Amino acid sequence: MEHRRAALTVAGRRLLVERIRFGGWPVTRAAEAQGVSRATAHKWLGRYDTEGWAGLAGRSSRPHRIPHRISPEREAAIIAHRQATLEGPHRIGWALGESRSTVWRVLRRNGLPRLADLDRATRTVVRYQRDRPGELVHVDVKKQGRIPDGGGWRIHGRGKVASGTHLRARGKQPRLGFDYLHIAVDDRTRIAYLEAHRDERKETATGFIARAIDHFAQLGIGVERVMTDNGSCYRSRLFRDQLADRGVRHLRTRPYRPQTNGKVERFNLTLKNEWAYVQPYTSNQQRLDALDGWLHHYNHHRPHTAHDGQAPMSHVDNLVRNHS
């Protein structure tokens, strides 16, 4: 099973094997191109040679035996005590004679929520979200480094370009600038709207928010409030007047408190993991071309934990359902 910062995804392992076994690449060069060691490359080659493509899938790192693990009876006693008393790991540990860390691991392993997330009277998890679609829309800009034509270091190795020659400036990639992803996420439904631009100027941000509000209106969502950080483009009179003309209230986050705009910040992480770096792209345009398809998948098909595995679009009552 891959951890979040794994150097190679399943697609990356396939690319590694294809280069060595079918493209004639030396192991050292292929490993360097994908930022891993020769030992790692040989490990995945061995898996492929013995198990085929199926051997490149992730595996659990859990050991086969855990001789010192707490017994099932003691684990059941911890869970029962928690459900009966709603006490934390310290007090449960004192009551049952277990360490706090052991109790904490048992609670986490069994998916029991933190007490801070529970409404004690109803014993339900409190999820902080607005009551209706459009009541609050979170807006942000995510800077995304551009990819050189022919692919970047994830394909050719650090400090190299598509031709294989070394770069100047001590091996760094040439300065290609950024794509600025302007993003709007509805607090209640988690429906996202985004556009890729070459800047984050006030004119760009103002045009984006106008189109975002129109997009949500087409879904039957009337935007009431917009929350942004304190970036200069959002402090401009142009942006303020656009919202005022549409009857939308503008809220700003507290300085140095990005978690106030947490839903769009969480979307940014999903965007990075599932679109920006999900595979090695050979050009910046190739990655941008994949953006619309990924966004459609996110809105219409991707399961969301906030909706018990349903997609964000499932929570718009009057949605036009032509999205197959």
N, C-alpha and C positions, 0 to 999 in steps of 0.2 A: 504494500500500500504506500503510495507516494505521499510524503509530507508536503506542506505548502511551498517549501523552498527547494524542492527537489530540482537538481540540475537537468534531469531528463524525464520527460513525460513518456507515455507509451509511444506517442508519435515520434518523439525524439529518439527513442531506442530503435524504432523501426528504421529511421533515417540513418542512424549509426550503422546498423547491420547492413542495410542496402549499400551504403557507400563502401564498406569493407568487403562484403561477400560478393557483391554484384558490380560495384563500380571500380574495384581495384585499388581503393585508397589504402595506404599504409595505416596501421592501427594508430600510430602516434599522431599522424596528421588528422585523422577522423576524430580522435579524442580531443585534440586541441581545438578543432573547429567547433566543437560543441561544449567546450569548457569543462571537460571531465578528465580524469586521470586515465592512463593506459590500463591500470588495474580494473577500473570501472568498465572500460570498453571491453576488456577480455571477459569480465563477468557476464555481460549481456551477450557476447558472442557465444560463450559456453552455454548459456540458457537457450539461445536459438538453436545451436547445433544439437542439443539433446532433446528439446521439446518443441522446436518449431516456433512459429510466430506466437503461439499461445504462451510460450515461456517468457515473453516480454511483458506480460501483464503484471501489475503490482501484487505483492503478497503482504500479508500481515506480518509485522515484526514481533508479534506476541510469541513468547517462548512456548514450547510444547509442554513443559512442566513448570509449575510454580509451587515448589514444595512448602514455602512459608506463607502461602496465601491463607487468609482467614477462612474458616470452615463455612459451608453453606448455612449451617444452623446459626452461627454467630452473625453472619451477614443478614439473615432473615430477622434476627432479634434487633439489629440496628435499624433496619427499615421499619419494623413494627413500632419501635420506640419513637422514631421520627414522626410517623403518621399519627401516633397517639398524642404526642406532646408538642409537636412543631418546635422542637428545640434544635439548637445548632450543634456542630461537631464537638465543641468543648464540653457542653453539658451532657450530651449523649455519651461521650467518652468517659466522663466521670461516673455516670450512672452505671455503665456496663463494664467498666474496667478495661477500656480500649484506649489507644492513643488517639489524639485528635486527628492526626494525619490518616490513620487507618479508617476512622469513621468518615472522613471527608472523601477518601477514595471510594468507599462503598456507596456513598450517596451519589457521587458523580457517575460511577459505573452503572448505577441503576436508573439514571436519568431523572433523579429527584431535583426539582428546582431550588434555587437559593431562597432563603426566607425573605430576603429583600424584594424578591420578585413576586411574592405571594400576597393575595388578599386573604388574611387569616380567617375572616368570618366565612368566606365561601370556599377557601382553599383552592382558588383558581389563580393561574398565572396572570398578573397584570401586565398587559402589553400597552405601552403608551403610544396611542395613535388616535387620530381625530375620528369623530363619529361619522362623518359623511365625506364622500369624494369632493375634492375641490376646496375643502375648508382650509387646507394649508398645502402649498406646493413648495418643496425645497429646491433651490436653484444654486448651482455652483459651476465653476470652470475647472476642468482637469487638463493640465499640460501633458502632452504625450510627445516624447522625442520622435522625430521622423526617421524613417529607415532609408538608407541609400539604395539606389538602383543596383540590383544584383544581390541584395541582402546585406545584412550587418554582421556583427561579430558572432551572433548565434549560429550562423551558417558557416562563416569562413574563419572563425577564431578571433580572439581579441587582438586588436592592433592591426587588422588586415582588412582590405577591401575586396571586392569581387574578383579583381584581377590577381589577387594573391600577393601584391606588393605591400610593403610596410608603409604605414602612414607617417607623416611628419608629426611634430608636436608630441614627441615622446610616446608614440604608439597610440594616441587617442584617436577616436573617430572624428572625421571632419565635422565642423559645425553646420548642421543642416537645419537648425531651428526646430520649432515645435508645431504640432497641431493643437489647437485649443478646442477642447470638447465642451461645449455649452450644454448643460444638463438640467432637466427639470423632472422631479419625481413627486408624484402625488402621495401625500402622507397616508391616506386611508387605503388606497388600492395598490400602491407601489408601482403604478403605471409610470413608465419613463418615456421622456421625449428628449432627443438630443440632436445636435448639429455639430459638425466639424468645421472650424474656421481657422484662419491663419493669424488671428489676433484676439485680444480680449478688450478691445477699446469700447468706449461707451456706446458708440453707434452700433457696433456688432451685438453687444449685450442687449441693447434696447430692441433691435430688430428681432433677436432671438426670443425675448420674452413675449413680444407681440404674437409671433407665430406659435409659441408654445401655448399661450392662452387660447388661440384659435383652434389649435389641435385638440385640446381638452374639451373645448366647446362642441366640436364635432362628435365627441364621444358622449355628449350629454352631461359633461362635468363643467360647472361654472366655477371658475377660480375666484376665491374670496380673499385669500391672503397669500403672499409670496415671502419666503424667508431666504435671505442671502447672508453672506459674510460682509465684511466691511471693505471689500475691494473698491478701488477708485471708480470702476465702471458702474458699480451699483450705487455709489454716492452721488453720481452725476444728476444734474437737473433733468437731463433728457430721459433718463431711466425713471426718475421719480414721476415726471409728468405723464409718461406712458402708462404707468400703473394708475395714477390718479384719474386719467381720462377714462379708464376702463372700470373705475370703481373698485380697484383692488388695493387692499391695505398692504403696505410694505413693512416687514419685520426684519430686524438685523440681529445677528448673533452677538453674544458678548465677546469682546476682544479676547483672543487666544483661547477660545472655547469652541473648537470645531465640532465637538460632540453635540452641541445644540442643534446643529444641522446634520445630525447623525445619519438620517436615512439616505441622504444623497451621498454622504461620505462612505456608507456601506455599499451603495450602488457602485461607487468609483472602484472599490476593491473588487467587486464582482466583475466589472468591466475589464479591469486589468487582468484578472486571472482567467477569464473565459473568452476574452476577445483579443486583447492586445498582445498577450504572451502565450496564448494557447498553442501556437505553432510557430515555426520559423518562417516568416514571410520574406519573399524575394524582392519586394519593393514596398514603398510606403502606400502607393495607390492600391496594391493588392490588399493590404490591410484595411484601407478605407472602404474598398469595395465590399468587404465582408461585414462591414458595420451594420448596414440596414438589415441584412438577414439575421444577424445575431440579435439585434434589437427586437425584431419581430418574434424571434424564438423566446426571448426574455418576457415580453409582454403577453404573448398568447399561449405559450406551451411550457415554459420552464416552471417546475414546481417551486412554490415559495413557502418558507416555513411560517410566515405570518398568516398564511391562508390555508394551513393544514394540507399542504401539498398541491393546492390549486394555483393556477397561473393568475397574475394580477388582473387580466382582463375579465376573469370570471366574477369579479366583484363590481362590475359596472352593470346595473340593472337594465339599462336601455341601450346596451351595446349593439351596434350593427355587427352581426356574427359572421360576416363573410371573411374569414381569416384562415381558411384551411391551407 
